[in-house]
Amino acid sequence: MSDYDVIVIGAGNAGLTAAATLQRDGTRTLLVERHNVPGGCGTSFRRGRFEFEVALHQLSGIGREGQPFSLRNLLDRLGVADRLELVEEHELYRTVVPGELDLTLPADWDGAVAAIEAAFPGNRDRLERFFQLCREVAMWRAVAPRAERDPGALDQLRSSGGALLRHGLRPSRDVLDEHFDDQRVKYVLSSYWGYLGQPPSTLPFMDLAILLFAYVEFKPFHIRGGSQMLSSALLDSFLEAGGAARFNATAERILTTGGEVSGIRLAGGEELTADAVVANVSPVITYGRMLDPDVVPPAALDDLRSRRLGPSGFVLYLGLDATPDELGLDVSTTLIGTSLNEDELAAATRSLDSVKAAVVTCYDVEPIGFSPTGASHVSLMTLQYASAWDGVAADGYARAKFAYAEKLLDVMEVVAPPVREVIEEVDVATPLTMSHYLGHPGGSFYGFDQDATDGWLFRDGESPALPGLYHASTWTGMCGFQPTLEAGARVARRMLARRPAVTAGGE
């Protein structure tokens, strides 16, 4: 008999929901994490008087009590929803391009139409048609993956899902161009593109539609106490169901017997047997370092060769001795661009020459409890590929890091002029920092580049290429907190549906 039915490697979002789903259904599960706390990106750290949220800018998909297809329902099923204090935001974002636009969008379909129409008159009918298309495409995108295994869903898609079939894979820019003439309106509507890492010229429209739907229909939220509260609640749910967890434990090898997964080897040599393994780890690491080369399926390597690492980020974690009002921040999320040309903004993510865009997240407009009275906790972030650092020598790293941080602060001063005067604590993270703490190649927190070829129509990263080995992470589908939390639970449910195969050690 194996030591465990399933071993989950990695306690990030997907690893936690996979482990909790399996254990709460009676599957003997071990969760192995190399860090000393759960969460991966979903964690926090302290500096001076402040606690800093590492990565969660806005949690999508939560929805209202009883609202179908919401993330809240998943958290209920896993027994953690009532352990969290969710803080709703009433605006999607403030989007700013100096000299061009400065507009705040409410988290409401009608309110968003009214705000854009007030700023750029004559677009109401176009906006209503565009938002209706977003809703249709997003809803059918939710149904479409079932069509492969459900003839009824396939017939339904063919008969009524025309919006998805016609527009889903088109670049978002093309769809926006068909609806609007004013580039400022198109910029406002696509301002969330940085959350997926692809500008509208390459971002599939179905991904933009899903993003808008997830935040407008289900509202943006924060968690009081930060994302670490969610990670800890999921771990508690897992442990209370009888699960076992090992922290400060690095899984170095996935073991196989007869071409099927049979367990793992930890750093130090300890071996643990299992009938299946869930890798909450990049497939680059899984197939490149954790398996014997002779058992790696050629199809998996071919798949990896056809993909590109997605962006990481350059982040300033700011503890500011000023209130949001004193800073000039009245919205939790402010998206700043220096041009209406999103391709120009995206190109800047591949060098250290300049900062063209930034996300300012203030966690004290709707306070989550991380700042002392009269102070503010702000995450100032810009997307950046790790390749931007390739030419930086080790002895010049600190100098380059702080020089780039100054450029990022210059961008923030557009909306918060006094920021430099009130900095009390600051921590600077580069893509190399992300790589060190997360163990992700290139420090990518988006997995692979999220272009059209990375989607579910072209790849199924969650089905095992090797018997008994399952993948659940940001590397196997859409990136972000909601998608990865859902991915872990989805993979676990697939495994439970195949329970005889799982407990027999393979497919």
Secondary structure in CASP SS format (residue, H / E / C, confidence):
PFRMAT SS
TARGET T0000
AUTHOR 0000-0000-0000
METHOD secondary structure of the structure
MODEL  1
M C 1.00
S C 1.00
D C 1.00
Y E 1.00
D E 1.00
V E 1.00
I E 1.00
V E 1.00
I E 1.00
G C 1.00
A C 1.00
G C 1.00
N H 1.00
A H 1.00
G H 1.00
L H 1.00
T H 1.00
A H 1.00
A H 1.00
A H 1.00
T H 1.00
L H 1.00
Q H 1.00
R H 1.00
D C 1.00
G C 1.00
T C 1.00
R C 1.00
T E 1.00
L E 1.00
L E 1.00
V E 1.00
E C 1.00
R C 1.00
H C 1.00
N C 1.00
V C 1.00
P C 1.00
G C 1.00
G C 1.00
C C 1.00
G C 1.00
T C 1.00
S E 1.00
F E 1.00
R E 1.00
R E 1.00
G C 1.00
R C 1.00
F E 1.00
E E 1.00
F E 1.00
E E 1.00
V C 1.00
A C 1.00
L C 1.00
H C 1.00
Q C 1.00
L E 1.00
S C 1.00
G C 1.00
I C 1.00
G C 1.00
R C 1.00
E C 1.00
G C 1.00
Q C 1.00
P C 1.00
F C 1.00
S C 1.00
L H 1.00
R H 1.00
N H 1.00
L H 1.00
L H 1.00
D H 1.00
R H 1.00
L C 1.00
G C 1.00
V C 1.00
A H 1.00
D H 1.00
R H 1.00
L C 1.00
E C 1.00
L E 1.00
V E 1.00
E E 1.00
E C 1.00
H C 1.00
E E 1.00
L E 1.00
Y E 1.00
R E 1.00
T E 1.00
V E 1.00
V E 1.00
P C 1.00
G C 1.00
E C 1.00
L E 1.00
D E 1.00
L E 1.00
T E 1.00
L E 1.00
P E 1.00
A C 1.00
D C 1.00
W H 1.00
D H 1.00
G H 1.00
A H 1.00
V H 1.00
A H 1.00
A H 1.00
I H 1.00
E H 1.00
A H 1.00
A H 1.00
F C 1.00
P C 1.00
G C 1.00
N C 1.00
R H 1.00
D H 1.00
R H 1.00
L H 1.00
E H 1.00
R H 1.00
F H 1.00
F H 1.00
Q H 1.00
L H 1.00
C H 1.00
R H 1.00
E H 1.00
V H 1.00
A H 1.00
M H 1.00
W H 1.00
R H 1.00
A H 1.00
V H 1.00
A H 1.00
P H 1.00
R H 1.00
A H 1.00
E H 1.00
R C 1.00
D C 1.00
P H 1.00
G H 1.00
A H 1.00
L H 1.00
D H 1.00
Q H 1.00
L H 1.00
R H 1.00
S H 1.00
S H 1.00
G C 1.00
G H 1.00
A H 1.00
L H 1.00
L H 1.00
R H 1.00
H H 1.00
G C 1.00
L C 1.00
R C 1.00
P E 1.00
S H 1.00
R H 1.00
D H 1.00
V H 1.00
L H 1.00
D H 1.00
E H 1.00
H H 1.00
F C 1.00
D C 1.00
D C 1.00
Q H 1.00
R H 1.00
V H 1.00
K H 1.00
Y H 1.00
V H 1.00
L H 1.00
S C 1.00
S H 1.00
Y H 1.00
W H 1.00
G H 1.00
Y H 1.00
L C 1.00
G C 1.00
Q C 1.00
P C 1.00
P C 1.00
S C 1.00
T C 1.00
L C 1.00
P E 1.00
F H 1.00
M H 1.00
D H 1.00
L H 1.00
A H 1.00
I H 1.00
L H 1.00
L H 1.00
F H 1.00
A H 1.00
Y H 1.00
V H 1.00
E C 1.00
F C 1.00
K C 1.00
P C 1.00
F E 1.00
H E 1.00
I E 1.00
R C 1.00
G C 1.00
G C 1.00
S H 1.00
Q H 1.00
M H 1.00
L H 1.00
S H 1.00
S H 1.00
A H 1.00
L H 1.00
L H 1.00
D H 1.00
S H 1.00
F H 1.00
L H 1.00
E H 1.00
A C 1.00
G C 1.00
G C 1.00
A E 1.00
A E 1.00
R E 1.00
F C 1.00
N C 1.00
A C 1.00
T C 1.00
A E 1.00
E E 1.00
R E 1.00
I E 1.00
L E 1.00
T E 1.00
T E 1.00
G C 1.00
G C 1.00
E E 1.00
V E 1.00
S E 1.00
G E 1.00
I E 1.00
R E 1.00
L E 1.00
A C 1.00
G C 1.00
G C 1.00
E C 1.00
E E 1.00
L E 1.00
T E 1.00
A E 1.00
D E 1.00
A E 1.00
V E 1.00
V E 1.00
A E 1.00
N C 1.00
V C 1.00
S C 1.00
P H 1.00
V H 1.00
I H 1.00
T H 1.00
Y H 1.00
G H 1.00
R H 1.00
M C 1.00
L C 1.00
D C 1.00
P H 1.00
D H 1.00
V H 1.00
V C 1.00
P C 1.00
P H 1.00
A H 1.00
A H 1.00
L H 1.00
D H 1.00
D H 1.00
L H 1.00
R H 1.00
S C 1.00
R C 1.00
R C 1.00
L E 1.00
G C 1.00
P C 1.00
S E 1.00
G E 1.00
F E 1.00
V E 1.00
L E 1.00
Y E 1.00
L E 1.00
G E 1.00
L E 1.00
D C 1.00
A C 1.00
T C 1.00
P H 1.00
D H 1.00
E H 1.00
L H 1.00
G C 1.00
L C 1.00
D C 1.00
V C 1.00
S C 1.00
T E 1.00
T E 1.00
L E 1.00
I E 1.00
G E 1.00
T C 1.00
S C 1.00
L C 1.00
N C 1.00
E H 1.00
D H 1.00
E H 1.00
L H 1.00
A H 1.00
A H 1.00
A H 1.00
T H 1.00
R H 1.00
S C 1.00
L C 1.00
D C 1.00
S C 1.00
V C 1.00
K C 1.00
A E 1.00
A E 1.00
V E 1.00
V E 1.00
T E 1.00
C E 1.00
Y C 1.00
D C 1.00
V C 1.00
E C 1.00
P C 1.00
I C 1.00
G C 1.00
F C 1.00
S C 1.00
P C 1.00
T C 1.00
G C 1.00
A C 1.00
S E 1.00
H E 1.00
V E 1.00
S E 1.00
L E 1.00
M E 1.00
T E 1.00
L E 1.00
Q E 1.00
Y C 1.00
A H 1.00
S H 1.00
A H 1.00
W H 1.00
D C 1.00
G C 1.00
V C 1.00
A C 1.00
A H 1.00
D H 1.00
G H 1.00
Y H 1.00
A H 1.00
R H 1.00
A H 1.00
K H 1.00
F H 1.00
A H 1.00
Y H 1.00
A H 1.00
E H 1.00
K H 1.00
L H 1.00
L H 1.00
D H 1.00
V H 1.00
M H 1.00
E C 1.00
V C 1.00
V C 1.00
A C 1.00
P C 1.00
P C 1.00
V H 1.00
R H 1.00
E H 1.00
V H 1.00
I E 1.00
E E 1.00
E E 1.00
V E 1.00
D E 1.00
V E 1.00
A E 1.00
T C 1.00
P H 1.00
L H 1.00
T H 1.00
M H 1.00
S H 1.00
H H 1.00
Y H 1.00
L H 1.00
G C 1.00
H C 1.00
P H 1.00
G H 1.00
G H 1.00
S C 1.00
F C 1.00
Y C 1.00
G C 1.00
F E 1.00
D C 1.00
Q C 1.00
D C 1.00
A H 1.00
T H 1.00
D H 1.00
G C 1.00
W C 1.00
L C 1.00
F C 1.00
R C 1.00
D C 1.00
G C 1.00
E C 1.00
S C 1.00
P C 1.00
A C 1.00
L C 1.00
P C 1.00
G C 1.00
L E 1.00
Y E 1.00
H E 1.00
A C 1.00
S C 1.00
T H 1.00
W H 1.00
T H 1.00
G C 1.00
M C 1.00
C C 1.00
G C 1.00
F H 1.00
Q H 1.00
P H 1.00
T H 1.00
L H 1.00
E H 1.00
A H 1.00
G H 1.00
A H 1.00
R H 1.00
V H 1.00
A H 1.00
R H 1.00
R H 1.00
M H 1.00
L H 1.00
A H 1.00
R C 1.00
R H 1.00
P H 1.00
A H 1.00
V H 1.00
T H 1.00
A C 1.00
G C 1.00
G C 1.00
E C 1.00
END
